[in-house]
Amino acid sequence: MAFYCLDTFGLYQKALTGTKLPTTQYMSVDPVAQGLYAAKCSACDSYLEGFHWKPPYRVDLELRAGVFGDIAFGPHIDILISDAFRNIFHQERMTGCSMPTKVEVRRVKKRGKPPGNPPDYYLTRVQLSNVRIDVAASGIRRDEAICPECLTGGILDGYDRIIVEPDSWTGEDIFIAKGLTGTIICSQRFYDVVARYELQNVPLLEAELCKCQF
Ligand SMILES: [Zn+2]
């Protein structure tokens, strides 16, 4: 079973080849209202995600590749997806994201020739799942003991690869796994859909190649 990671910050590709894959980035425009809810571990009480962002959803986009990406990354784990991607997601019955909500694009920062008007973008949150990272096989380094329930603890120092415990995966197409909650992981089907529809600027790398040292 192959899994892929979304290279949201370009760090995985940089660690591999010294360059970053082209992405579209967003910044949330102030004022940003935070909800009161963020999931916590039932065993150790650690926060497992950031607080949810509440409307209004207003963003500035930054293009790093001259085209509007079908996915955009920002300061939160929440992602933006284009109208086209939202329709494909629905049509292909893909799972793992919250209901997409339209955002207002205030401004577009770009270099070079303007690519025209942006598509509609929608905010969605990839769900925290019960899929588990194989901590030992991934070579995860933390400075404190790891909670057996949420697989986190202390500060993350780094990891050598990302290995999912295969039996813990229940078919999600895109998900956050216990053990590495800052990384968005995708299924083979997700990867195939991105390729088949030629979605733009969706930086996917094989999970086993994704490593990080902080
Ligand atoms: Zn815990």
Residues whose N, C-alpha, C, O or C-beta is under 5 A from the ligand:
A	BS01	ZN	C41 A43 C44 D45 C147 E149 C150
